[in-house]
Amino acid sequence: AQSVTQLDSQVPVFEEAPVELRCNYSSSVSVYLFWYVQYPNQGLQLLLKYLSGSTLVKSINGFEAEFNKSQTSFHLRKPSVHISDTAEYFCAVNPMNRDDKIIFGKGTRLHILP
Amino acid sequence: DTGVSQDPRHKITKRGQNVTFRCDPISEHNRLYWYRQTLGQGPEFLTYFQNEAQLEKSRLLSDRFSAERPKGSFSTLEIQRTEQGDSAMYLCASSLVAGAGADTQYFGPGTRLTVL
């Protein structure tokens, strides 16, 4: 079975400061990894994903995440946040032997302080 | 491509009533998923279809819940005899799977159900 742990339920950070949202997973098989973002009153949007190749993946709006197999982590980072990044962020895994399964973490709410 | 759409966006109902939600996936996508999301939680899998076949149902999907995807396009999720515990956001997602590889799911805006 797989599980996803997002260690922080809420992360407050000042505008233009860097942020890291932590994600650890547990799986007996190899996984694909995702970060989804949910803006207020909206559905989930795919932010970025790791399938294979380079362990550092980037989104179009400045976020990046690095897959660390030894630490079973996929932390999300941004060097400088904006008010518009206020949202809930969900880490998710898709086991390679079950392409129809996505397991989500509980989410981390990012609060941007002015 | 207009993305995944869901209707209605909000539904308020009284306990014991039946409700039905609709999901229209991205047009060429062959898989369609239903999830439930409660406050402070990530989405929890309910069921999914590949084309018109319902391939898996979660234990969260009690007998009061039924989902259909009759022509392999849109899907409906019906909840009979609603209970207050059914109050949640119901999310639909779709994906295109054509062989091995990751299933990248695209989500709709959700239907928020409130049972009074």
Interface residues (C-beta under 8 A of the other chain):
Chain A: V4 S9 Y32 F34 Y36 Q42 G43 L44 Q45 L46 K49 L51 F90 A92 N94 D99 D100 K101 I102 F104 G105 K106 G107
Chain B: V4 Q6 R31 G40 Q41 G42 P43 E44 F45 Y48 Q50 L55 E56 L91 A93 V97 A100 G101 A102 D103 T104 Q105 Y106 F107 G108 P109 G110
